[in-house]
Amino acid sequence: LFIDGGYQKRHMTIHRVILKNLESNRTYVYHVGSPNFGWSPLFFFTTRPLYSQPGDWSPRFAVFGDLGNINAQSLPRLQEETMKNMYDAIL
């Protein structure tokens, strides 16, 4: 639990989860929330393929800084490219 640095001083919680025994090259679908407060839209991620040699997989990353809350001009492009499966991970 923490209080954000904005003018509203919102009380927020960060949840962490460790996922074990995931299968390689498989897409997992999930949502977050609760019956009391409602559920998020569905999210998904795909685990990396399993290769015989360590250097066989070259991941495709997108790295972004602060997109902003109000004027996130890069967000539509990032969303479009993500839907085209252009990235393995976005940081």
Solvent accessible surface area in square Angstrom, and as a share of the most:
residue,aa,sasa,rsa
1,L,160,0.79
2,F,84,0.35
3,I,97,0.49
4,D,23,0.12
5,G,75,0.72
6,G,36,0.35
7,Y,199,0.76
8,Q,111,0.49
9,K,115,0.49
10,R,120,0.44
11,H,129,0.58
12,M,71,0.31
13,T,73,0.43
14,I,119,0.61
15,H,157,0.70
16,R,223,0.81
17,V,117,0.67
18,I,143,0.73
19,L,93,0.46
20,K,155,0.66
21,N,151,0.77
22,L,67,0.34
23,E,101,0.45
24,S,54,0.35
25,N,100,0.51
26,R,116,0.42
27,T,70,0.41
28,Y,48,0.18
29,V,94,0.54
30,Y,99,0.38
31,H,79,0.35
32,V,87,0.50
33,G,49,0.47
34,S,30,0.19
35,P,118,0.74
36,N,130,0.67
37,F,188,0.78
38,G,37,0.36
39,W,130,0.46
40,S,29,0.19
41,P,102,0.64
42,L,122,0.61
43,F,90,0.37
44,F,126,0.52
45,F,67,0.28
46,T,73,0.42
47,T,25,0.14
48,R,121,0.44
49,P,34,0.21
50,L,139,0.69
51,Y,94,0.36
52,S,103,0.66
53,Q,109,0.48
54,P,135,0.85
55,G,70,0.67
56,D,75,0.39
57,W,74,0.26
58,S,93,0.60
59,P,48,0.30
60,R,106,0.39
61,F,109,0.45
62,A,8,0.07
63,V,109,0.63
64,F,71,0.30
65,G,66,0.63
66,D,140,0.73
67,L,57,0.28
68,G,40,0.39
69,N,149,0.76
70,I,175,0.89
71,N,104,0.54
72,A,24,0.18
73,Q,142,0.63
74,S,51,0.33
75,L,65,0.32
76,P,85,0.53
77,R,170,0.62
78,L,15,0.07
79,Q,101,0.45
80,E,96,0.43
81,E,23,0.10
82,T,55,0.32
83,M,148,0.66
84,K,128,0.54
85,N,104,0.53
86,M,83,0.37
87,Y,46,0.17
88,D,62,0.32
89,A,37,0.29
90,I,71,0.36
91,L,129,0.64
